[in-house]
Amino acid sequence: MTCIFLCVLFSADAQNARWQEAALGYERGAYLAEKHGDPGVARDMLFRKHQVLKSAGQWNEAYQTIKRIPVEETGPDSVQFAIRYEKALMAYLNGVYDDAYLQIGQCRYSVKDSILTSRLDWLEILTLCELERWPEAQAKASAYLLSRRLPDQSKEWFRRIPRKRSERKAEYLSAFFPGVGLMYAGSLREGITSTVLQAGCLAFGVFTILDGYYLSGFLTGGGLFQAFYFGGINRSARIAAETNRKNKNTFNRSIRGRVLETERSSTKKEP
């Protein structure tokens, strides 16, 4: 087993070395082509380097490489589509969703072949979801399913669009009703705990002052209440942002799984 494990590691390292060597070779080829005034060859070399980096899982490097390739508006649709599609895909994989959506739009505008641009449908749906433009994503998903002669399940897919919690509202609620902001933000247990602690500190301070221990009442009870009070306000905004992010990721993961499964299935059916 140890020998097998070492062989696998060696094979992976060797593969990575070959990828890096190939990427350097294509980079050199692009440099020489540009130096000799051959932009077509330079573009081809950079595209090949991008494909190598993409295969190696180096998505950021692949994204930076594909961005260097200019797209000729008068070039063949197939060439324009290949470059713009990869630009959009790499932007999506690197989390630059605004750029991904921009590249998709530019591709649809520049490439006149609707058969080619239809291959962007699945990526556009996923990109719109990441941009939290879910109604647009649903409309696009409906058209996507119908174009592939499949039942329109878009309403089912988008039945539970996440309800976004306002960070400012969470702070306001915590300021006026201690603990309620945390409950609104999505943490019921923390909200109840915060309410109990603040009420306890306030009660301790009041009763201590009534018993004549003014300094202890103000410093201990009041100090602890103030710490929990302002801490709860700040915490409620963070919890709201965390809840929004978690709900968004969970929902988008569900949509992504359904879209990719549909795309794989429809691709297999194509002759």
N, C-alpha and C positions, 0 to 999 in steps of 0.2 A: 504493500500500500504506500509506503514511503517513497519507493521508486516511482510509482505512478504519479504521486503528488508532485514530486520534483520534476518529472517529465512534463506535467501539465504547466507548471510554473515556467519552465524553460521554453515551452512552446509558445506561451502567451507573451513572454518577454521577446522572443524571437520575432513573433508576429508584429508586436509594437515597434520593434527596431526596423522591420521591413516597411511598416507604414510611415515611420518618420523619415526613412531614407527616400521613399517614394515622394513624400511631400516636399522634401528638400530638392529633389530632382526636378519636380514640376515647377517649383518656385524659381529655380535657376533657369529653366526653360522659358518661363514667362519674362524673366528679366532680360534674357538675351533676345527674345522676340521683340520686346519693346525697344531695346537698344538698336535693333536693326530695322525698326519701323514696320513691324508686322503685327498689327493689333489683333488680327483674327487668330493667329497662333498663340499670342499671349493670353487671349481670352480662353482658348481651349486648354492651355496649360493650367491656368488658375481654376478652371472648372474641374479639371481632373484632380488638382490638389484638394479642392473642396470635397470631392467625392471620397478621397482617401481619408481625410480628416473625419468626415462624417461616418465612414465605416469603422474608424477607430474609436468612435464615441466622443471625439473631441469637438463637441458641438459649438462651443464658443469660438474656437479657432476656425472651424468650418464657416461659421456665420461671418466672422471678420473677413475671411477669404472671399466668400461669395459676394459680399458687399463691394469688393474692389472691382467687380466685373461690370463694365458699362453695358447697357442694353441699347442696341440700335433699333430705333422705332421703325425703320424701313426694312429690318431684317426679316427672315422667314418666321412665320408664326411658331413653328416647332422650336426654333432656337430661343425666341423671346420667352415662350412659355416655360421652357426648361430652366432658364435662368431665374425668371421671376417666381416660379413655383418654389425653387430651392431657397430663394431669398425669403419668401413668406414662411416656408416650413422651418428654416433655421431661426428666424425671428421668433416664431411660436415656441420652438423647443428651448430657446434661451429666455423665454419669459418677456420678450419685448413685443407685447401684444398690439400696441399702437402701430408699430412698424409692420407687423405681420398683416394687419388689416389694410394698411396703406398699400403694401405690395400686392395683396389680393385685388384691391380696387384698380391699381395700375395695370395689372395683368388682364383683368376683364376689359379694361378700356382699350388696351393696345392689341391684344390678340383677338382676331375676328372669328377664329374657329371655335364655335360653341361646344363642340365635342371635347376639345382640349380644356376649355375653361370650366366645363362641368366637373372636371377632376378636382377643382378647388372647393366644391360645395362642402364636403365634410370638414375641411380645414377652416372654412369661413364660419361654420356653425360653432366649432370649438373655440375659435378666436372671439366671436361675439359673446360666448359664455364667459370667457375669462375677463372680458371688458364689462361684464355684468349688464350686457344689453340683451337680456333674456327674451323679451317679447320679439325682438328682431330675429334672435336665434330660433325661436319657435316657428316663426313664419318661414324662415329659410329651411328649417327641418321638414316642414310640411311639404314645401316645393321639392325638396331633395327626395323624400320618400315617394312622392307621386311621379317624379321623373324616372324613378327606377321601378315603376309599376308595383309598388309595395303599398300595403294598407297604411293610411295616414295615422300614425300613432303619436304624432307630435304633442297632442293635448295630454296624453297619458305621460309622455316623457317629461313635460314641463308642468305637471299638475301641482307640484310643490316647490314653486320658485321661492328661494330663501327670502324671509322678511328681514330687511336690514335694520339693525338697531342703531339709533343715533347716539354717538358718543357724547354730544353736547347735552342731549336730553337725559342721558344717564347721569351726567355730572349735576344737572339741575335737580333731578329727583333726589340724588344723594345729599345735595345741599339743603333742600327743604324737608325731606323725609329720610333721615339717615337709614341706610340699608336698602331702601326701596330701589335706588339706582342700581345697586348690584343685582337685585332680583330681576329688574327690567333688562339688564345687560346679559342675563343668561345664567347667573350663578345664585340659585335660590338658597343654597346652604350658606354661602358666604354672606348673603344679604341678611338672613335671619341672625347669623352669628354677630354680624356688625351691629345690627339693631340692639341685640341683647347686651353686647359689650358697652355700647355707647350709653344705653339706658342705665346700665349698672354703674358705670363711672359717674354719670351725672347724679344718680341717686346717692352714691357714696359721698360725692362732694357736698351735696345739699345737706344730708344728714350729719355729716362731719361738722359743717359750719353751724348747723342748729345746735350741735352739742358743745359748741364753743371752740372747736379746734379750727380756727379760721385759716391759718397758714396751711395746715395739712389738707383742708378741704379745697382751697384754691390751687395749691401746687400739685397735689396728688390726684384728686378727683378731676379738677379742671384740666390739668395737664394731660392726663390720660384720655379724657373726653376729646380734647382738641386734637390729639395725635390720631385717634381713631376716626374722628370726624373728617379731617382733611385727607387722611390716608384713604378713607372710603370713597371720597370724591375722585381722587386720582385713580384709585383702583377700578372704579366703575367704568371709567373711559377706556382703560386698558382691556377690561373684561369684554366690553362691548365690541372693541376692535377684534379681539381674539375670537369671540363668538361669530362675528361676521365672516372672518377669514375661514374658520372651521366649517361653517355652514356652506359657504361658497365652494370650498374645496370638495366637500362631500357631495354636493349637488352636481358640480361640474364633473366629478369623477364618474357619477352615474350616467350623465349624458355622454361623456367621452366613451365609456364602455359600450353603450348602445349604438352610437354612431360608428365606431370602429368595427363593431361586429357586423353592422349592416353593410359597411363598405367592403369588408372582407367577403361577405356572402355574395354581394352583387358583383364583385370583381370575379369571383369564381364562376359565376353563371355566364360571364361574357365569353363569346367564342374566341 
